[in-house]
Amino acid sequence: MILSFHDLGKGSDYFQSYLLKAAPRSNLTRHSEFSALWACYYCMEKLKLDPLDSLFAYVCVMSHHGNLDNFSELLCPDLSRDELKQISEHTNYTELNAIQNSLGLDVCLSASLFEELLSFFAKNSLSSLYRSIRSQIIPEHWLRLNYLFSLLIWADKYSAIFKSQGQDHDANNWNIGYLNHYKNGLPIGQGAIASIRNEAYACLPEYIKAEIKTYSINMPTGSGKTLSSLKVALELQKAYPHLQRIIYSLPFTSVIDQNYKVFVDILQQSSVNVSSDLILAHHHLAEYDYQGIDEYSQNEAEYLVETWDSKLVVTTFVQLLASCLSVRNSSLKRFHRLANAVIILDEVQNIPHCYWELLRSALKQITQSLNSVILLVTATLPMIFDPEDQDVLELAYPKEAWFASLNRVELHRKALSKTIELDELANMIAEDYVQDKSLKRLIILNTIQSSLDLYEMLADLLPDARFLYLSSNVIPKQRLERIDTIKKHTRTGLIIVSTQVVEAGVDIDVDIVYRDLAPLDSIIQASGRCNRNESKGRSRVVLFQLAKNQRPYWRYIYDETLVQGTLRALGTDEAPLEESELHEISTRYYAYLNSVSSKDRSKRIIKGLNTLNLGSALAFHPKNNPDAFNLIDSYPTQTVFIDCDESSAALLESYYALRESAEQDSFEKRAELKKTFRKMGTYMINVDKRFVKSEEPIFIIEKNSLPQYYDPDTGFKRKADQADYIF
């Protein structure tokens, strides 16, 4: 009824005159409230649905061109009774009834019935109806509202864009044979980590059970979590055919691109045509390019990508959680894709601990109400779910033996007992380099400014060394190229100065890691870049506490509870920690964190969801609503475009041409601008507003001014006397 009634108001003479004769807009051309009242009344009086479902019908239709909000606020009328009556008197009910009957609905709408409707709602206002049933609201109702709203706005946009029935994608499916063929073609490898990879791939799916909806896959870094978790997802689909798609989510776009390439390679190895209905990447830099049997316009492709029209969607935590924990129309149009899905959260520990309680609640409700299955994949074990929770099953059941068998790295922690300054760190690394110039060294610092300062110091101290710099100060295109260079670098001697961008899931392998103090999961992730494939005997991870004027750099970006918990878990002993000890240390760390961390923010949001105060819970605003859900802490930044090669120059030329074209506000122009803007994303960085004074949405650095603003090695140039800048 929601779908068929949502545009009834367009049947009025007022709207048709606006549509066909360019008549001016007025309250009488508005169609949502008129349609919403019909939907609510018909559900309640004719279909005898309960009042809350009928109010859901009203809210979905009323809001289908906007966002959701606190439920009570969405029930406030916009039009007067006289205006609504006037719209009804000028509505072609004969044609509307014919349309409804052609859909198989026994509907008989009329102006006289609308008079009855208005009288009914004059005696029983929407707000009073809601007050009378408010106590009956249960936690799953916010999901029900989101699901209904998602189906409406998805279908509404679909019919507007495609005009007719679209392509049926059910013909294409993933086959577990593709994955097995790919796995069999990989190098066999040797040592404990290779053995774990093979054992995990074989045994993880063995414990799948029909009654279990949430699984944990807790495996060491470098042990093949990507392939093993995908195999579990495919086995789940094989066992339970209602699971229509796999949603694979990761913390960072660089890791998404890496995993996406692996998935594409899996298909290509089996000579499968790589089409978007089989594999799709969606993040803020992904191009709206939908490949299939048919040719798609830019608008069609954008819609299919943003609504996850694929069997395997690779996306970020930001996109996944925005699809669920949001009030925005643009995000909720894919909410219904979370139903009947296998949802994988890889490196799930990257979600801030203040939201673990919220995540646990939301995931449980998704599995219960939307018939989906959750896979939590991690090298550490954040206590998002209680280890004793019978509703969660660990698939990596030999994990204790796996972790205990590892001997790739040892953690040196004695330098954590006090802070050191940058010059001390530079001298320590330089002395280490002189002792053995052949090693590949990775230094991970907490802030961009400290990484830039260290890079400069080391370059002065070691003029003969080969350096490589990585941080978000460098455009994404160059970051990916540099990660590829590190992976392929077989010659001896390389010093990589980086920030956290290199940690989670980036498949590189170095001989020594130097890591500034950070939360334990970041340290374990950093350790996973060292001797990853167990090809170097035992390697070192050197931990230290970097400071400037005795103020530790970790204070710029990390919660003190996390860092103090890390120091408590690791200690500062002279003797190094062995990798086999990290699993037990991690378990103690998360138990401590769980006991001391505040759950207040999560509980406030959960309460907002469970009472349908969606705006208060999810519509974040730094001043007006700071306690709402917000995955990324934002600070004032300026988007900067770096024109540094032929491709960037061509994109810039297209951007200028589109911006200055005569078609000032055409739909096609906006679509092309959006497409070009996304392609430009690989040449864009976000820079602290203090470093760039510009009122333009994009500050463009063209080739002729490049030396002034952008260093080919270290990226954007910033003033030395400015405050520090987070990664």
N, C-alpha and C positions, 0 to 999 in steps of 0.2 A: 504493500500500500504506500509505503514511503516513496519507493521508486516511481510508481505510476502517478502519484498525486503531487510530486514536488514542484511541478511547473504549471499547475492548473491556472494560476493567475495570469499566465501568458495568453489565456483565451479571452481576455477582456479586450474590448474595442480600444481602450486607452493604450494598452501595451502594443497591440497590433499597429496602431497609428504611429507609435514611436518607432516600431521595428520597420515598417514598410514605407512610411511617409515622412520619417525624420521629425515627427512631432516632438516638442520639448518634453523632457522628463519632469515628472511631478510625483507627488505621493500616490496618485492614481495609476501611475505606470509601474509601481512596485508590485511584485508578484509573490514574494516569499511568505509574508504573513497570511495573506488570503489562502494560499495553498496549504500552509501549516495548520491553520484552523480546520480546514476540510479534513486533512489527514488525521488530526487528533480526534475530531468528532466522529469520523467514520469508524476509526479503530475502536473507539469507546462505545458508541451507540449501536453500530451495525454489526461489528465483528465481536463485540462484547469482550474486548481485551481489557486487562486490568489497567487502572489509571496510570501507573508508572510507564508501562509500555506505550500507552497512548500519548503521554507527555514526551516520551522519547521520540515518537513520530513527529510531534510538533517541533521539538528542538532541532532535530536533524534537518527538517525541511526549512525551518526558519533560518538556520545558520549555514545553509549549504553554499552560500557565496562568501562566507566569512569563517571565523575561527570559533571554536568552542570556548566556554568560560564557566564561571560558577553557574550551576544549573538554575538556581533561583533567578539570576540576572538574565538568563536566556529566555525567561518566561515573560519578561516585561513587554507590553505591547508597543508598537511603533505608530500604528495608524488608529485614527478615531473610528468609532462605530459607524458614523455617517460615511466616512471614506470607504470603509469595507463594504457597506451596503451599496454604495454607488458603483464600486467595481463589480459587485455581483449582478447588479441590474444591467450592466453593459457587458455581460459575459455570454459567450455562445455555448450554452450548456448542451444543446443538441449535438454539436460536433464533439465536445468533450466526452459525453456519454458514449458516442459511437467509438471514439478512440479507446475508452476504457473497456467497452464490451469486446472490441477486437482483441484485447489482451486476455480475454476470458474472465473478466471481472464483472460481476453482476452489480452494476452501479447505476443509480438513477439520481443524478445531481440536478438541482433546480434552484431558482432564486427564492422560492418559497421555503425550501428546505434550509437554505442559508439563513433565512430570517429566523427559523427555529434554532439553528446553530448559534446565532448571535444572542438570542434570548437565553439559551442554555448557559452560554459563557458569561452572560450578564449576572446570572444567579450563582454560577459556579466558576469563579475566576480561575485561571490557570495557577496562579500563586496559591490560592486557597486549596485547590485540589492537591497541589504539591505538599502543602503543610500537613494535610490530612494523612498523607502516606509516607511522610519523611522518615518516620521511625521504622518503616519496613525495608529501607535500603540496606543492602548487604554488599560486602566487598566486591563481588563479581559484577555489580551493576555498572561500574565505570567502564569495564571492558565491553560489556554489552552495548552501551551507548557508543563507545568508540567504534565498535565493529559495524553497527548499523550506519553510523555517520560515514565511515570509510567506504562501505559498499555504495552508498548514495553518491558521494563526491567522485569516487573512482568511475562509476558507471556514467555519471553526468558528463564528466570530461571525456570519457571514452566515446560516447555517442556524438558529442560535439566535434571531436577531432576526426573520428573515422567515418562518421555519417551512417555506416552500415556495419554488418557483422564482420569482425576482424578475423585474422588467421587463427586457426586452431593449432595450438602448439603441442597437443598431446602426442603427436606422432614421434617427437624426438624425446629420448630419455637417456640418462646416464646408465651405463652398464658396468657392473663391477669387474667384468672382464677387461675393460679398458685400463683400470687401475692395476690389476694383477699383471697385465702385459707390460705396463710401464715399470712397475716395481721389479719385475724379473730382469729388466734391461739395465738396471742400475748397477754400478760397481759393487762387488760383494763386500768389500771392506774387511777390516780385521780389528781385533781387540774387543773390550767389553761393550763399547758403545755400538759397534756394528751388530753384536749379538743381541743387544737390547732392541735395536731397530727391527731386526727380523722377528724376534719373539713377540714384540708388541704388535706388529702388523698381523701376525698369525693369531694371537690369542685374545686381543681386545674384544672382538665381537662375540666371543663365546658366552659371555654372561648377560647378554641382552635378555630382558624379561618383559612380557606384555604389561605387567602391572607397574613397571618402573617408568617414570616420565622424565626423570632428571638423572644424568650420569656425570661422574667426574672422571677425567683422564689426567692423572697426575704423574708426569714422566719427566726425566731429566732433560735439560737443554741439549739440543743436538740429537735427540733420539727418534726423530721422524714423526713428531706429533701431527704434522700436516697430513701426511699420507694415511697414518693410522686413524685419525679422527674422521677423515673423508670415507675411509673404508667402513667404519662403524656406521656413519650416516647412510651409506648405500645399503648396508646390511639391514638397517632399520627399515628403509623404504621397501626392501625386498620382503621383509617379514610382515610389514604393516602397510599395505598399499594406499591407505588413506593419506600417508605422508607425501604431499605433492611436490615439495621443493626443499632444497637445502639452503639455509642462509648462514654463510660463513663470515663471522665478524672478527675484526682485528683492531688493535689500538691506533695504528698509524698508516697513512697512505703509502709510504715506501714499502711496508710489509705487504700491503694489499697487492701492489703491482708485482711484487716478487711471487706471491702465492698464485695470483692470477696467471702469470706466465707458466708456472708449474702445471696448473689445471689445463691450460691450453695445450701444453706439450703432451699431457696425458692423452688428450683426444687425438692430437696429430700423430702420435706414435701408433695409434690404432687406425689411422687413415680415416678418421671421422671428420666430416665437414664442421669446422668451428663456427657455429652460429650463435647469435645472442640468446636464442631460446634455450640453449644448453648452458652457456656460461656468460655471466654479466658482471662487470665491475662497476660499483657505484660509490663515488666519494666526491668531494668538492672540486677535485681536479680532473675527474674522469670526463671524457668526451661523450656527448650525447650521440653515440654512433650505434645504431641497432642493425645488425647484420642478419638477414634472413632470406627466405625464398623471394619475398616481395621487396620492392624498393620502398623505403619510407622517407617521407618528408622530414625536415628538421623538427617540426612540431610533433609529428607522430613518434619519431625516434626518442625525443626528449620525454614524452609521456611514458613510453614503454620502459625506458631506463629508470625513470623516477618511481614507477609503480612496480618495479622488480618483476617484470614479465619474463621469468627465466626459471629453469630447473635448478641452477646453482648460482646464487647471488653472493658475490664477494664484496663486503662493505666494511665500514668503520663502526666502532662502538657508538660514535656520535650519531651516525645515520640510523643505526638500529634502535637506539634508545629514543631518538627523536620520533621515530615511527610509532613509538608506544607511549612514552612519557612526554606528551606534547599536547597543546591545544591548537596547533597551527594546521590549517586546511592543507597546506602544501606537503606537510609531513604525514598527516593522518590518511591521506588518500591511498597509502600502501599498508595501513595498519592491518587490514584483513589478510595480507600475505603472511602474517605471523601465525595464522590458523593452519592446522594440518601441515606443519613444517618441522624439519629438524633444524634447530637453531644452535649454531656452534659459537661459543665465545672463547676465542683463543687468546692466551695471555690475559685471562680475565682479572688477574691481580692488578692490572693497570687502572681499573675503575676505582676512584677514590673511596677510601674505607668509610667515609661518612655516609656513603650511599649503599653499603652492603646490605643493611637491613631492608632498605627500599627494593634493592635488586632481588633479594630473596623473596620478598612478598610478591613483587610483580611477576617473577618467573614462575612461582608456584601457581599463581592465578592463571597465567597463560597456559600452563600445562593442563590445569584442571578445566578451564572454560573453553579454550581454543583447540584442545586435542593435539597439542604439539609436544615435541620431545626436545629437551635441552641437553647440550653437551658442554660442560665447563672444562676447558683444556688449559693446563698450566704446568710450569716446572716447579713452582712453589705451591702451597696449598692455603690460599686465603680462606678464612672461615666465614665465607658468605653463607654456607650451610653448615650446621653443626655436624661434626664427624659422626655423631651417634644418630643422626637423622635417618630413619628407616626408609624415607622416600627418595633418598639419594644413594646411588650405587657406584662404587669405584670400579671401573673396568680394568684399570692397570693393577690387578690384584697381586702380581709379583713385585710391586714397586719397591718394597723394602729391600729386597735382594738386589734390585737394579741399582738403586741409589748407593747401597753399601759396596757394590762392586766397582764403583767409579774411582779412578785415581788419576784424572787428567790434570787437575790443578791443585795448588795449595794456596791458601789465603794468608798473606802476611799482614798482620793487624797491629803490630807494636807501634806504628806511627800514628795510630788513632788516639793515643794517650794525650797528645797535645796538638795544638794547631801549628801549621807551618805556613810561611809566606811563599809567594810565587817564585822568588829568586832561589829559595831553598829547594823547591820542587824542581826547578829547571836544572840546578846543579846536580841534584840527585840523579835525574834522568840522563844528563850529559855524562856523568861518571859511569853510569851503567852502560851507556852506549859505547864508550871507549873500550870497555872490557870485552864487549862482543858486538861488533858492528853488523853482524849478519842477520840479526833477529828482526822480526816484524813486531813493532811495538804499537800498542793502542793506548792513548791517554784520554780518559773520559772525565771532563770537568762539568760543573753544574751550571755555569753561566757562559753566555757568549763572550762577554768582555774578558773574563778570566782565560778563556780558551784562546782568544786573539792575542792577549798579552803573553801567554806562555809560548804560543807559536813564534812570536817575534823574538822572545828571549832565546829559545832553542835554535832558531835560525842564525842568530848571532854567535851562540856558543859552538854550534856544530855546522860550519859552513859547507862541509863536504857531505853531509847527510842528505838523504832524500826524504822530503816531507809531503804530507797530504793533509788537507784540512776539511773537516766536515761539521756543519751545523746548519741551523735554519737561517744563518746569515748568508748562505750560498743558495742560489736558485735551485728548485727541485730537479731540473734537468741535469745540472752539474753534480748534485748530490748522488743521483742514481748512477751517473757515469763513474763517479769516484768509488762508489760501493762496488761497481763492476770491476774497476781497476784493482781494488784490494783483493777481490775474489780471484782474479786471474794473475795476480802478481806472484811470480815464482822466483824472481831474482832476489838475492839477499839484501837485507837492510831497507827498512821502511819505517818512518815514524808518523803515525796518524794521530793528529790532535783533533779531538771531537767533543761534542756534547752528547746528551742522552739520545739524540736521534739515531744513534748507531746500535742501540741496545736491543729492544724487543723484536725478536724474530728475524733480524737482519743476518743473513747466512754468510758471515765472514769468519775467517780462522786466522788468529795471530799467535805469536809466541809468548808475549807478556802483555798484561793489562795493568794499567795504573788507574785507580778509580778514586775520585774524591768521595768523601763520606756522603751516603745517600741512604734511603730506606733499604731494608734487606733484600726485597724482591728486585730492586734495581741492581744491587751488587751481584746477586745471583745471575741476573740477565747479562750483566757485563762479563762475569766469569764464563758465561756460555759462549762468548766470542773467542775464548782462549783455548787452544789445543782442542778445538771442537770435535775433530775427527780422530782424536787420540793417536796422532801420528808423530808426536814429539817427546815421548816419555812423559815426565811431569813438568808442567809449566807454572809460572808464578802469576798471581794476582796481588798487586801491591796496593793496600788501602792507606789513605792518609786523610787528614782533615785540613783542607786548605782555607786560609783566612787572609783578609786584608785588614791591617791595623787591628788584628786580633778578633775581627768579626768574621765568623765562618761563612763561606759562600753558600752552604746549604740553607742558611736562614733566609736567603732571598726567595727560595721556591718550595721548600719542604716543611711540612707540619712537624713541629718539635716532638710530638708524641711518637711519630714514626722513627725519627732519627734517634731519640733516646732509647726507644725499644730496640733499635738495631745495635747501638753500643752495648746495651745490656745483654743482648743475645750473643754478640761476637766476642766481647771482651777485648782486652788490649795486651794479651800475653805475648811473650817473646816467641814462643813456639808457634809455627804456622798451623792453621786449620787445614785438614784434608777434605777433599771434595766429598768423601763418603760421610762426613759429619754434617754436611749442610742440610740434609733433609730433616734430621732431628732438631737442628738449630732453628730451621724455618718453622717447624711445628710449634716449638716453644715461643717463637716470636709472634706468630699469629694468635696463639692462645693469650699471650700477654696483651696484645693489641685489642683483642676482643674484650678483655676484661676492663681496660682503661678508656677505650674510645667512647665518645659520646654518640648515642644513637638518636639524639633529639631531632636533628634535621630530618633524618629518614622518617621518624615517627610522625612529625608534623605533616610531611608530604603524604604519607600513607593515610593519615586521618583525613586529609583533604580529598584524596581519591575516594576513600570509602564513604564519604558524605557527599560526593559529587560536587565538591568545591574545586573544580578542575583548574580554574584560573588561579586561585590562591596557591594551589599545589604546583602548577607547572608553567605558568606564564612569568618567567623570571624577568626582573628588572632590577638593576643594581641599586636604585634608590627606592622605588615604589614597592618592590616585592623581592627583596634580597634573599629570602629563605626558600624561594621556590627552587625546583630542580634545575640545575645548571651544570653540565658536565665539564665545561671549559671555563676556567676563570679568565675573564677578558680584561685587557687594559688598553688604553687608547693607542691604536696603531694606524699607520699609513701604508696602504698597498703601494708597492713600488714595482714597476716593470723595468727589466734590464734588457736593453737592446744590444745583444752581444754577438749575434751570428746572422747568417742569411735567413734562417727560419724565423727568428724574432723580428727581423726587418720586414719580412713579408707579412707577418701577423700585424705588425704595427701599421703598415700601409693599409691593410684591410680595415683595421679598426678606425683609422682616420677617415677613410673613404665612407664607411658606414655612418660614422658620427656626423659627417658633414653632408650626407646625401639629402636630396630634396624631400624624399618621403619622410617627413619629420616624425610621425608617430604611427607608422603603419605596423601592423602585426608582423609582417614579414621582416621588417627592419629590426624590430625588437628581438625576434627569434635569431636572426643572423648575428646581431650584436652579442647575444647571450652565448651563441656557439663560438664566436671568435674570442670572447672573453675567457671562456673555459680553456680554449687552446692556449691562450696567453698565460694561463696559470702556471705552466712549467717554467716560465721566465719571471714569476712574481715572488716577492717575499713581503712579509709584513714587518714593518720597522716601527719601533717606538716613536710616537709622535714628537718626542723631544729632539729626535735626530733629523726630522724632515718637516719643514714648515710648508704646508700646501693645503689649499682648499679643494683641490681636484680629487675626484674619487680614486683616480690612479695617478701617481706621480711617475712620469715617464722619463727614464734616463736614456737618452739617445746616444748613438755611438760616439758622436763628437764630444760629448761631455762624460763619457764612461770613465776615463782616468781620474776624474775629479771625485767620482762617487763610488766606484766599484773596482775592487782589486781582483784580478783573475784567480788569485790563490785563496784569499780569505773572505771574499765577498764584499758586502756593503761596508763602506768606510764610515766610521763614527768618530766623534771627537773624544779624545782621551780623557778630558775632564768631565765628561758626562757621567751620570750615575750608571750603575751596572744594569745589565739587560738579560733577562732570563732566556732560557734556551728556546 
